[in-house]
């Protein structure tokens, strides 16, 4: 299946770390966030990627065009202006589409409609890392028979929580896990999903399109209780590096 990875945003809360690079290229232990996401999909056999680009998208294209010779040993024939990669490279096919600097997520996806030939495609954000079982996710989507399936996760509250009665603290929980399930990305979508999207640049995936899916009961939710992190801040990036080293 083709995999769409949203990687066109500016990452405003990462300013200072990503002012000169797109957020998806922020480093997690020697590899960009985007590479880690693609590697996860690749391990489940999904190796064709479509990247809707925006902010500094040329750097993402440059990264993949030059990845093979930069990260591997090469044999260079200067006379014939040729070089050979001496190691095995990732078997990925990557389509990069410029979807605009300020385009919102829903409109970016809508622009990719002509590039999706299959009945089902995969979709996720360019800043979310997880160990979600993609085979189980896809099987769940087919079983439910809905237009879109998203992966629901429970996230730690970023703050400690006080239990207070009559002005007295009874307990303090350091960053407890929230009771509610939230959108963790890692979508499976039928092609009908494009009918829910608008080409207007202000179309946000998480607003009108998801609300309409819910109204029509066409949104399934696969519950994932394993590792998941959304990298929105410098602290999140550091946490991702720690998780990667542990796992």
Buried (B, 14 or more C-beta within 10 A) or exposed (E): BBBBBBBBBBBEBBEEBBEEBBBBBBBBEEBBBBBBBBEBBBEBEBBBBBBBBBBBBEBBBEBBEEBBBEEEEEEEEEEEEEEEEEEEEBEBEBEBBBBBEEBBBBBBBBBBEEEBEEEBBBBBBBBBBBEBBBEEBBEBBEEBEBBBBBBBBBBEEEEEEEEEEEEEEEEEEEEEEBEEBEBBBBBBBBBEBBEBBBEEBEBEBEEBBBEBBEEEEBBBBBEBEEEBBBBBBBEBBEBBBEBBEEE
